[in-house]
């Protein structure tokens, strides 16, 4: 695993340098959006809705839209000035029993690894949490956002669970909560009996994602049946990505250089021509007199060239007739 954050746990007057690792990973099958006909990847461009131009990532800012449609634009410099007092620090606020923390608050799990020089202080905090049976409520800033979190021990490692803020939990305002249907004792007893029959110790290895397994089997069957769309040759696609076959690219460059030395008729054919922009009516009108003028200038020049070329021919004809007479 590779750490995604480095900081320290502030525990009273003790500072414990740690590295943060994501404790979970999604195992879902990743798909690309492709063209149904040829399997080509679908690309999206960042286009401005006003000017219609494609915008570079560095020119994109965050915008907050007001109710009247006006936009408040916030740049990276604006966001950098916001106070994040817990930046690069996991600040321990208090210790509470784990059962008092509703799991609905939990968002994402991370592992904390101590730096080499902070191992003793790390182990001290870990053992203290285990013996107390409590979790530490902390505050931390990740990716420019401040969050509450808990520190607990899992398999000998301090695990941090980021939490949602109280105003991010929706209230379950459902109509049936005001209803009071009558539930008989016999029904409760039967439900309790069903719970007892299905009770046991939790073993997560007993559960599998049947949909993902079936999807993997489907993909494997497609591969074995060679129901595949061949990968595109990016070297021949205009504006394509990186050239995958380096040897083929070098050979193509050598062939192009040879054609260039021999006159280059073939090399000229290989150049992709960009069509010229269409002329407007005004440009066409302006171009017509120019064409006529050029034609008039070209006519006398052509006559002069023709007369010059004809002169040697007449001299040759005179010499030939004189030779015949002498003979």
Residue pairs with C-beta under 8 A, 6 or more apart in sequence:
1 21
1 22
1 111
2 21
3 19
3 20
3 21
3 113
4 20
4 21
4 22
5 19
5 20
5 142
6 17
6 18
6 19
6 20
6 88
7 17
7 18
7 20
7 88
7 89
7 90
7 140
8 15
8 16
8 17
8 18
8 88
8 89
8 90
8 118
9 15
9 16
9 18
9 89
9 90
9 92
9 112
9 122
9 125
9 138
9 151
9 158
10 89
10 90
10 91
10 92
11 92
11 121
11 125
12 92
14 121
14 124
14 125
15 121
16 114
16 118
16 121
16 122
16 125
17 114
17 115
17 117
17 118
18 90
18 112
18 113
18 114
18 115
18 118
18 122
18 158
19 112
19 113
19 115
20 110
20 111
20 112
20 142
20 160
21 110
21 111
21 112
21 113
22 108
22 109
22 110
22 111
23 109
23 110
23 111
23 159
24 108
24 109
27 209
27 212
28 212
29 212
29 215
29 216
29 219
32 41
32 42
33 41
33 42
34 40
34 41
34 42
34 229
35 42
38 229
38 232
39 229
39 230
39 232
40 232
45 54
46 54
46 55
46 56
46 57
46 60
47 53
47 54
47 55
48 54
48 55
61 73
61 74
61 75
61 76
62 73
62 74
62 75
62 79
63 71
63 72
63 73
63 74
64 71
64 72
64 74
65 71
65 72
66 72
79 144
82 144
84 141
84 144
84 146
86 139
86 140
86 141
86 146
87 141
88 141
89 140
89 141
90 112
90 138
90 139
90 140
90 149
90 151
90 160
91 138
91 139
91 140
92 136
92 137
92 138
92 151
93 136
93 137
93 138
93 139
94 136
94 137
95 129
95 132
95 134
95 135
95 136
95 137
96 134
96 135
96 137
97 133
97 134
97 135
98 133
98 134
98 135
98 150
98 152
101 135
101 150
101 163
104 164
104 169
105 148
105 163
105 164
105 169
106 150
106 161
106 162
106 163
107 147
107 161
107 162
107 163
107 164
108 161
108 162
109 159
109 160
109 161
109 162
110 159
110 160
110 161
110 162
111 157
111 158
111 159
111 160
112 122
112 151
112 157
112 158
112 159
112 160
113 157
114 121
114 122
114 123
122 158
125 136
125 151
125 158
126 153
126 156
126 157
126 158
129 135
129 136
129 151
129 152
129 153
129 158
130 153
135 150
135 151
135 152
136 150
136 151
136 152
137 148
137 149
137 150
138 148
138 149
138 150
138 151
138 160
139 146
139 147
139 148
139 149
140 146
140 147
140 149
140 160
140 162
141 147
142 162
147 162
147 163
147 165
148 162
148 163
148 164
148 165
149 160
149 161
149 162
149 163
150 160
150 161
150 163
151 158
151 159
151 160
152 158
152 159
152 161
153 159
222 228
232 240
234 240
234 241
234 242
234 243
234 244
235 243
235 244
235 245
235 248
235 249
235 252
238 272
243 249
256 267
256 270
259 265
259 266
259 267
259 270
260 267
279 287
